[in-house]
């Protein structure tokens, strides 16, 4: 690339301004308002509703505007059948597959070159949960995505890393936990907020009406949730009436369980 082209590219990057965060649903708009108002926000609900994108786009804009000096990204590596240690490369390379959805959303606000520079400068950190204990993040935006795949201990370890002048964003889908439907980090965090144990936490819950990824995404999500509900009903029935195992199938006249 010639000198003039390189100078033009650098000038373009310096003059580049992040696009406005365009909310596509009323709940996304509510979510954005909560991020601006609360030091901690929890966004839960189905895939494809923009939970991760809005969080990361907001965080990227805050970092670019120097409202915060650091962005910390955490995403558990559960549910894929491999541990980080089995993947090739150093820790950054091992974390890349899990961090990619977060990174792409942040790049949309910062631009790729500015993102890479910020990462090299330590302003953007991608942390593994197993290495997070003992750290403190001051003046930072801390994001944990897919929080339903953290254990309560892992979630506690993440939340207690928060330092002064920092903001926490927790996102996840409580119906897609790969570890436990009830005893997971997202469920425990929401339970703590519901009981009033932690004040000043924003909460937003998305539904299938808020899915913006695609209509097919929405249809498949709703289909699997219906099948999962049938399985839960069957388990509850068998626990309550074990002597009538199998009769539920007859009562349902051949419906899929």
Buried (B, 14 or more C-beta within 10 A) or exposed (E): EEEEEEEEEEEEEEEEEBEEBEBEBEBBBBBBBBBEEBEBBBBBBBBBBBBBBBBBBBBBBBBBEEEBBBBBBBBBBBEEEEEBEEBEEEBEEBBEBBBEBBBBBBBBBBBEBBBEBBBEEEBBBBBBBEEBEEBEBEBBBBBBBBBBBBBBEBBBBBBEBBEEEBBBBBBBBBBBBEBEEEEBBBBBBBEBBEEEEEEEBBBBBBEBEBBBBEEEBBEEBEEEBEEEEBEEEBEEBBEEEEEEEEEBEEEEEEEEE
